[in-house]
Amino acid sequence: MEQIAMYLRLSKEDEFIRDESNSITNQRAFIREYINKDKSLRKMNVLEFVDDGFTGKNMDRPDMQRMLDLIKRKEISCVIVKDFSRFSRDHIEQGKYIEQIFPFMGVRFIAINDNYDSNDYVGGIGEIDIAFKGILYDFFSEEQSQKVTTTLDAKRGSGKYIAAYAPFGYVKSPEDKHKLVVDEYASQIVKRIFKEFLSGKSMYKIAETLNLEGIETPGVYIATRENNENQLAKYREKKPLWSNVAVGRILGNEQYTGTMVYNRFKSENVGDKHAKALPEEEWKRVENCHVAIISKEDFEMAAAKRSGNTCAGAERKHETHCLTGKMICGNCGHRLSHSYAGRPKYYCAKHYLDKADGKCNISVLDSTMEEVVLKSLQLFIDMWVDSRKIVDMQREKQAQRLELAEKHLLDMEKSYERINKDLRDAYESYKLGMTDRETYLEQRKTYEQLLVRMQDNIEKQKAAVSKLAQVDLPEVAGFEMLEGQMKLQKLNKEIVDAFVAEIVVYDRERVEIKWKFRDEFKVAEKGENCSK
């Protein structure tokens, strides 16, 4: 039986809009009613995907990723949402899925409130409307995000705690969810960490002792306390361990002194996954917000001791190694840690942090792993990749990217003209007495703000088109063509990310490389592994 994905999303922006129609319950009822009225949809098995509390400005949402994974496996043939903004507020990302990925995968897409059904728009009809509405959503998200930030800062400034979960050592008050109260058990662990550190014990030794005693990490403890079954399921597969980093986070958390600290990070753009750390002089503090677990004197003593450690706060002296994030311990499943001390190497930290497990004594040099991956990847390319075709394909894809960029630029310019026309029409309506001055001024303000933002986006798109038009692709980055064959020059992050899913290290003599197959490399077989 064919399956339809019903996708629902609610974020903090929606909470402050206070639009009841956007609630998860109402989205669900709205979409269910639509499905029940459609004969073809009624026959399909309905799967529900819900991301509650996630921004629409990026695709990094748990159930969104789960849904996309099923689409990749061709287990879903239709996606239905209340409107485009529930799916994504990034109009470029939205367009990529609606105009390219879903049609390629044979997935029907329906946005009910926007009267969009991909079955009715074969051949690209309606793409201008999508681009136009995407720009409006993009503008709305930017504006709404500023309102949300202002509101949240006002709440924090008045001493209210607004994060989803209380920090380790505290719980939210049953009477007031914006107030922190002491968690008797977890607070004892926090006090113990400070006491042992101030008595001379290193963060590493503190972590080792906590692991030996079977003390739950903050993540496991909070997930258990909040009954977060999704998170607990992940922890059952791979038990988290205390580390010197986890201990350091507790020692550096000023909230344990009863002070709320906020405005420590700022996103460059709305919906950015990573925020930029602000200098400490820009942080904001509200003292005596909740009961202190640690005295200010002890906290300052711990901070002074940590700052005296030459490793603490040191700037990174090395670029991230190209295999970082790919290396997995074959015995315990944890990611291997990386060290630049001495001869750079990867090692399993569990061997040092969990003395009860004697199997994870894994340590491999960077140079050894680079040689293994380089040889295996070259063998993989020689066996499965048509080298000549790749360069031609890259040129063809570059031409397609340029064509698509030019099309988006044209769509944006047409949308700009439509807004300009709406502005002129608003003025004509005012002059003819069809609208009052207050209404016209509000309309003009909105249109002019949109036009400024759209013009900025158009200029950026023009620059992108110009840059794409000047690109030449005589060879694929990181490779060179020798006698008709593609030869690896050296490993880099781009090549590793393109080809390698993960590298499982069992011991120095046994390494399994799991390849990541992508369409542009014309791989013959999926799921093939290369081992050395």
C-alpha positions in Angstrom: 0.0 0.0 0.0 1.3 3.5 -0.9 2.1 5.7 2.1 1.5 9.4 2.6 3.6 11.5 4.9 1.6 14.1 7.0 4.2 16.6 8.2 3.4 19.0 11.1 5.7 21.6 12.6 5.4 24.2 15.3 8.2 26.6 16.5 8.8 29.3 19.1 7.9 31.9 16.5 4.4 30.3 16.3 4.1 30.4 20.1 4.5 34.2 20.1 2.1 34.7 17.2 -0.5 32.8 19.3 -2.2 31.6 16.2 -4.3 28.6 17.4 -4.8 27.4 13.8 -1.1 26.6 13.7 -1.1 24.3 16.7 -0.1 20.7 16.1 -3.6 19.5 17.0 -5.2 21.9 14.5 -2.7 21.1 11.8 -3.4 17.4 12.2 -7.2 17.8 12.1 -6.9 20.2 9.1 -4.8 17.7 7.1 -6.8 14.7 8.1 -10.0 16.4 6.9 -8.3 17.2 3.5 -7.1 13.5 3.1 -10.6 12.1 3.9 -12.2 14.3 1.2 -9.8 13.1 -1.5 -10.5 9.7 -3.0 -6.9 8.9 -4.0 -5.4 10.0 -0.7 -8.0 8.1 1.4 -6.6 4.8 0.0 -3.1 5.5 1.3 -1.6 4.6 4.6 -0.9 7.8 6.6 2.4 8.3 8.5 2.7 11.3 10.8 5.8 13.3 11.3 5.9 16.0 14.0 8.6 18.5 14.8 7.4 20.6 17.8 9.6 23.5 18.8 11.9 23.5 15.7 12.5 26.5 13.4 11.6 26.3 9.7 14.7 28.1 8.6 16.7 24.9 8.2 16.0 21.2 7.6 17.9 20.0 10.8 14.7 18.6 12.4 14.4 15.0 13.8 11.2 14.0 12.2 11.9 15.9 9.0 15.1 13.9 8.6 13.2 10.7 9.4 10.7 11.5 6.7 13.4 12.3 4.2 15.1 9.0 5.0 11.9 7.1 4.1 11.6 9.1 0.9 15.1 8.1 -0.1 14.1 4.5 0.5 11.0 5.1 -1.7 8.6 4.2 1.1 6.7 7.5 0.8 4.9 8.6 -2.4 3.2 11.8 -1.1 4.0 14.6 1.4 1.2 16.8 2.6 1.5 20.0 4.8 -0.8 22.8 5.9 1.2 25.4 4.0 4.7 25.9 2.6 5.9 27.6 5.8 5.3 24.3 7.8 7.7 22.5 5.4 10.3 25.2 5.3 10.8 28.9 5.6 14.0 28.9 3.6 12.7 29.5 0.0 15.9 28.2 -1.6 15.8 24.9 0.3 12.1 24.7 -0.2 12.4 25.2 -4.0 15.2 22.5 -4.1 12.9 19.9 -2.7 9.7 20.9 -4.4 11.2 21.6 -7.8 14.0 19.0 -8.0 14.2 16.3 -5.3 10.5 15.3 -4.9 9.8 15.2 -8.7 12.9 13.1 -9.2 11.8 10.7 -6.5 8.3 10.6 -7.8 6.9 12.1 -4.6 3.7 14.2 -4.8 3.8 17.4 -2.7 0.6 19.2 -1.4 0.5 22.5 0.5 -3.2 22.8 1.3 -3.6 26.5 2.2 -1.4 27.6 -0.7 -3.6 25.6 -3.1 -0.5 23.8 -4.4 -0.5 20.2 -5.6 2.5 19.1 -7.6 0.2 16.8 -9.7 -1.3 20.0 -11.1 2.0 21.7 -11.9 3.8 19.3 -14.2 6.6 21.0 -16.1 7.3 23.8 -13.7 4.1 25.8 -13.9 3.6 27.7 -10.7 7.2 27.9 -9.7 7.1 31.7 -9.8 4.3 31.6 -7.2 6.5 29.4 -5.0 9.5 31.7 -5.3 7.3 34.7 -4.6 5.7 33.2 -1.5 9.0 31.9 -0.4 10.4 35.4 -0.3 7.4 36.6 1.7 7.9 33.7 4.2 11.6 34.5 4.4 10.8 38.2 5.2 8.2 37.2 7.7 10.5 34.8 9.4 13.2 37.4 9.7 10.7 40.0 11.1 9.1 37.4 13.5 12.5 36.2 14.7 13.3 39.8 15.9 10.0 40.0 17.8 10.7 36.6 19.4 14.2 37.6 20.4 13.0 40.8 21.9 10.3 39.0 23.8 12.6 36.3 25.1 15.2 38.8 26.2 12.6 40.7 28.1 11.6 37.5 29.9 15.2 36.7 30.7 15.8 40.2 31.9 13.0 39.8 34.4 14.6 36.7 35.8 12.5 34.1 34.0 14.1 30.8 32.9 12.8 29.9 29.4 14.9 27.0 28.1 13.2 23.7 27.3 15.0 21.8 30.1 16.4 22.8 33.4 20.2 22.5 33.7 21.7 19.5 35.5 21.3 20.2 39.2 17.9 22.0 38.9 14.3 21.2 37.9 11.6 23.6 36.8 9.2 24.6 39.6 5.8 22.8 39.4 4.2 26.1 40.3 6.1 28.2 37.8 7.8 26.7 34.8 10.0 29.8 34.4 11.5 29.3 37.9 14.4 26.9 38.8 14.4 24.9 42.0 17.2 22.6 43.3 17.2 18.9 42.3 18.4 17.2 45.4 20.2 14.3 43.7 21.8 16.0 40.8 22.9 19.0 42.9 24.9 16.7 45.0 26.9 15.6 41.9 27.5 19.2 41.0 28.7 20.0 44.5 31.0 16.9 44.5 32.5 17.9 41.1 33.4 21.4 42.4 34.7 20.0 45.7 37.0 17.4 44.1 38.3 19.9 41.5 39.1 22.5 44.1 40.8 19.9 46.3 43.3 19.2 43.4 41.6 16.4 41.4 41.8 16.8 37.6 38.7 17.0 35.4 39.8 13.8 33.7 40.2 11.9 37.0 36.8 13.2 38.2 35.2 11.9 34.9 36.9 8.6 35.3 35.6 8.2 38.9 32.0 9.1 38.0 32.1 6.5 35.2 33.5 3.8 37.6 30.7 4.5 40.0 28.1 4.3 37.3 26.8 7.9 37.8 24.5 8.9 34.9 25.7 11.7 32.6 23.7 14.9 32.6 22.1 14.0 29.3 20.9 10.5 30.4 19.7 11.9 33.8 17.7 14.7 32.2 16.2 12.4 29.5 15.2 9.9 32.2 13.7 12.7 34.3 11.8 14.2 31.4 10.8 10.7 30.1 12.3 11.6 26.7 12.0 8.1 25.1 13.5 9.1 21.7 16.7 10.3 23.5 16.8 7.4 25.9 16.6 4.9 22.9 19.7 6.5 21.5 21.5 6.2 24.9 20.6 2.5 25.2 22.4 1.8 21.9 25.5 3.7 23.0 25.9 4.5 26.6 27.3 8.1 27.1 30.3 8.6 29.3 31.5 11.4 31.6 34.4 13.2 30.0 36.7 16.1 31.0 34.6 18.2 28.6 31.4 17.3 30.4 33.0 18.1 33.8 34.4 21.4 32.4 30.9 22.4 31.3 29.6 22.1 34.9 32.6 23.9 36.4 32.0 26.7 33.9 28.2 27.1 34.4 27.6 30.3 36.3 24.0 29.4 36.8 25.0 27.3 39.8 25.7 30.5 41.7 22.0 31.5 41.4 22.8 34.0 38.5 21.0 33.8 35.2 23.5 34.4 32.3 22.2 35.0 28.8 23.1 36.8 25.5 26.2 34.6 25.2 25.6 33.7 21.6 24.1 35.4 18.6 23.1 33.9 15.2 24.3 35.8 12.1 21.2 34.8 10.2 17.7 33.7 11.2 17.6 29.9 11.6 21.4 29.4 11.6 22.4 26.1 13.1 25.4 27.5 14.8 25.5 30.8 16.7 28.5 33.0 17.2 29.9 33.3 20.7 29.9 36.8 22.0 32.7 38.3 24.2 32.0 38.1 27.9 31.6 41.8 28.3 28.4 41.6 26.1 26.9 38.8 28.3 23.9 39.8 30.4 23.3 38.7 33.9 20.5 38.7 36.4 21.6 37.8 39.9 19.7 35.9 42.6 17.2 34.3 40.2 17.2 31.0 42.0 18.8 29.1 44.9 22.5 28.8 44.4 24.1 25.3 44.5 27.7 26.7 44.5 28.9 29.8 46.2 30.3 32.6 44.1 33.7 32.3 45.8 34.0 28.6 44.9 32.9 29.3 41.4 35.5 32.0 40.9 38.2 29.8 42.5 37.4 27.0 40.0 37.4 29.5 37.1 40.8 30.8 38.2 42.2 27.3 38.5 40.8 26.3 35.0 42.2 29.5 33.4 45.6 28.6 34.8 45.5 25.3 32.8 47.4 25.9 29.6 44.9 23.7 27.7 41.8 25.6 28.9 40.7 28.3 26.4 43.7 27.7 24.1 43.0 28.6 20.5 43.0 25.8 18.0 46.5 25.6 16.4 45.6 22.9 13.8 43.0 22.6 11.1 40.4 19.9 11.7 41.7 16.6 10.3 39.9 15.4 7.2 38.7 12.2 8.8 37.4 13.8 12.0 33.8 12.7 12.7 34.1 9.6 10.4 36.1 7.4 12.8 34.2 4.9 14.9 35.4 2.4 17.5 34.4 -1.1 16.3 34.2 -2.4 19.8 31.9 0.2 21.6 30.5 2.2 18.8 31.7 5.6 20.1 33.4 8.1 17.8 37.1 8.1 18.1 38.7 11.2 19.7 41.6 13.0 17.9 44.9 14.2 19.4 47.6 16.4 17.9 50.0 15.7 20.8 53.1 13.9 19.7 52.3 12.0 16.5 48.7 12.9 15.6 46.3 10.0 16.2 42.8 8.8 16.7 42.0 6.9 19.9 38.9 5.6 21.8 38.4 7.7 24.9 36.2 5.0 26.5 39.4 3.0 27.2 40.6 5.9 29.5 37.2 7.0 30.9 35.7 3.5 31.5 38.2 1.2 33.1 35.5 -1.5 33.4 35.8 -2.0 29.6 39.2 -3.4 28.5 38.3 -4.0 24.9 38.6 -0.4 23.5 42.4 0.0 23.5 42.3 1.5 20.0 44.9 4.0 18.8 45.8 4.6 15.1 48.0 7.3 13.6 46.6 9.9 11.2 49.2 9.0 8.6 48.3 5.3 8.8 44.6 6.0 8.3 45.2 8.5 5.5 47.2 5.8 3.7 44.5 3.2 4.2 41.7 5.4 3.0 43.7 6.8 0.1 44.5 3.4 -1.3 41.0 2.0 -0.7 39.4 5.0 -2.3 41.6 4.9 -5.3 40.8 1.1 -5.7 37.1 2.0 -5.3 37.4 4.7 -8.0 39.3 2.4 -10.4 36.7 -0.4 -10.0 33.4 1.6 -10.0 33.9 5.0 -11.4 34.0 6.0 -15.1 36.6 8.8 -14.8 35.9 10.4 -18.1 32.2 10.7 -17.5 32.7 12.3 -14.1 34.3 15.4 -15.6 31.6 15.6 -18.3 28.9 15.2 -15.7 30.5 17.9 -13.5 30.5 20.3 -16.5 26.8 19.4 -17.3 25.8 19.9 -13.6 27.6 23.2 -13.6 25.6 24.3 -16.6 22.4 23.2 -14.9 23.3 25.1 -11.8 23.9 28.2 -13.9 20.6 27.7 -15.7 18.8 27.2 -12.4 20.5 30.3 -10.9 19.5 32.4 -13.9 15.9 31.1 -13.6 15.7 32.0 -9.9 17.1 35.5 -10.7 14.3 35.9 -13.3 11.7 34.7 -10.8 13.0 37.1 -8.2 12.9 40.1 -10.6 9.3 39.2 -11.6 8.3 39.0 -7.9 10.0 42.4 -7.3 7.9 43.9 -10.1 4.7 42.4 -8.6 5.4 44.0 -5.3 6.1 47.3 -7.0 2.8 47.0 -8.8 1.0 46.2 -5.5 2.5 49.3 -4.0 1.3 51.4 -6.9 -2.1 49.9 -6.7 -2.3 50.6 -2.9 -1.5 54.3 -3.7 -4.2 54.4 -6.4 -6.7 52.9 -4.0 -5.9 55.6 -1.4 -6.1 58.4 -3.9 -9.5 57.1 -5.1 -10.7 57.1 -1.5 -11.1 53.3 -1.4 -8.7 53.0 1.6 -7.9 55.5 4.4 -4.5 57.1 5.0 -3.6 54.9 7.9 -4.2 51.7 5.9 -2.2 53.0 3.0 0.7 54.1 5.2 0.8 50.6 6.8 0.7 49.0 3.3 3.4 51.2 2.0 5.7 50.5 5.0 5.3 46.7 4.5 5.8 46.9 0.7 8.9 49.1 1.0 10.5 46.8 3.5 9.9 43.9 1.3 11.3 45.7 -1.8 14.5 46.6 0.1 15.1 43.1 1.2 14.2 41.7 -2.2 16.5 44.1 -4.0 19.3 43.0 -1.7 18.6 39.3 -2.5 18.5 40.1 -6.3 21.9 41.7 -6.1 23.3 38.7 -4.3 21.7 36.4 -6.9 23.2 38.4 -9.7 26.6 38.0 -8.1 26.1 34.3 -7.7 25.1 34.0 -11.4 28.2 36.0 -12.5 30.4 33.7 -10.3 28.9 30.5 -11.7 29.3 31.8 -15.3 33.0 32.3 -14.8 33.7 28.8 -13.3 35.6 26.3 -15.4 35.8 22.6 -14.5 38.9 21.1 -16.2 39.1 18.6 -13.3 37.4 17.5 -10.2 38.7 19.1 -7.0 41.3 16.9 -5.3 41.8 14.7 -8.4 43.9 14.8 -11.5 43.5 13.0 -14.8 46.4 10.8 -15.9 46.2 8.8 -19.0 42.4 8.8 -18.9 42.3 7.7 -15.3 41.2 9.7 -12.3 44.0 9.8 -9.7 43.7 11.0 -6.1 46.2 13.8 -5.3 45.6 13.8 -1.6 42.7 13.4 0.9 40.7 16.5 1.9 37.5 17.1 3.8 35.5 17.5 0.6 36.5 14.2 -0.9 36.0 12.3 2.4 32.5 13.8 2.9 31.6 12.9 -0.7 32.6 9.3 -0.6 33.0 8.1 3.0 30.0 7.4 5.3 32.2 6.2 8.3 35.3 4.3 9.1 35.0 1.5 11.7 38.3 0.6 13.4 38.4 -2.7 15.2 42.2 -2.9 15.7 45.3 -1.8 13.8 44.9 -4.6 11.3 41.2 -4.4 10.7 39.5 -1.3 9.3 36.1 -1.2 7.6 35.3 1.7 5.3 31.6 2.2 4.6 31.1 4.2 1.4 28.6 6.9 0.8 27.3 6.5 -2.7 26.1 9.6 -4.6 24.4 9.9 -7.9 27.0 12.1 -9.5 29.7 9.4 -9.1 27.7 6.7 -11.0 28.3 4.0 -8.4 27.4 0.6 -9.6 26.2 -1.1 -6.4 24.7 0.3 -3.2 25.7 -1.0 0.2 29.1 -2.3 -1.0 31.8 -2.1 1.7 35.5 -2.0 1.2 37.6 -3.5 4.0 41.3 -3.6 4.7 
